[in-house]
Amino acid sequence: MVNSASGIPKRDAITDVAGVRVGHCTNPDGPTGCTVVLVPEGAVAAVDVRGAAPGTRETELLAPSNLVGQVHAVLLAGGSAFGLDAAGGVMRWLEERGIGFPAGPARVPIVPAAILFDLAYGDHRIRPDASSGYAACEQASDRPPAEGSVGAGAGATVGKLFGFERAMKGGIASASVRVAGFTVGAIVAVNAMGDVVDSPSGAPIAGARTADGRRLAGTSRAVFAGEVPAMIDPGIATTIGVIATDARLSKAQAQRVAWMGHDGMARAIDPVHTMFDGDTLFALATGRAGREGDPTLIGIAAADVVARAVRRAVRAARAFASVASIPAARELEESETRASAAPRARHRSRTRTPR
């Protein structure tokens, strides 16, 4: 169902796109996890990598000039490069069901993947593996996926330019919209070096905190004010996601949609696409609407849903007790509310009229 006033489907999730299913596997002991976007009937796919520190698998075959025309799933995972192992479990799940690209006597499931770095959050020895990818497939459905500190967003963090100790919790979330008779959705795991910012004010929702940890510093604002990080840890970030539509698109058109989808990251993350992020967006076209879509219109919608999913991810996130020093947006807000309420309470107690 669609809210006709806004064009946003009532479920507002990537699974509003016909033919798309999503499943998470979360390991709270890490914490870490993975998320699979299943398109078992196949979907035209493309990718655009904007960050300078990506970790990916099977992305070259998505180039418009290359042979394979469709994929059967996309995996998003934590665990840095170790997490790419989870794609093997997705392949096994698909192969057991006879799904894959015909190759001689076999059917080879095509499962591109991207990872984010969450090893600094919790126990770095715990990472998604093949069993995690398989478990995510077992959980996949067309229901709206869980959001926040789950799946590939379980160990995600944001605001790390001034050191991990001043970071906040990232997460994963989804959104969708209707445009020109098509549905466009996105799911994004947010693990940015920069802050996640609101619209239209540009005020940070979650990101680098002040040195005392009590307030949001505003990364770009702090840089312009002259604060320079002593050292930036390489490879500690990366925002990854999947855009999907029910329109029919060619691989070249899907690539344009992935390119335009990165505009949504730029609207919601500041700074974005740094040397320490591996920002990667996949685009899937299931074709279930039965007609061709205009890649420009689909791309406009892609930027919108990516930006909304990024903001929702940090608003839905929660800190894990094992890493309580890295708060989520809601917890920092609650702490600020309690701190501001305390002086008022003390003032009231001092000015109370004696009986």
Beta strands, then each sheet from edge to edge (+ up, - down):
strand 1: 21-27
strand 2: 32-49
strand 3: 56-57
strand 4: 71-77
strand 5: 101-103
strand 6: 106-108
strand 7: 113-115
strand 8: 157-158
strand 9: 168-169
strand 10: 171-179
strand 11: 182-190
strand 12: 195-197
strand 13: 204-206
strand 14: 240-245
strand 15: 269-270
strand 16: 280-285
sheet 1: 1+ 2- 4+ 7+ 3-
sheet 2: 1+ 2- 16+ 14+ 11- 10+
sheet 3: 5+ 6-
sheet 4: 8+ 9-
sheet 5: 13+ 12- 15+
end
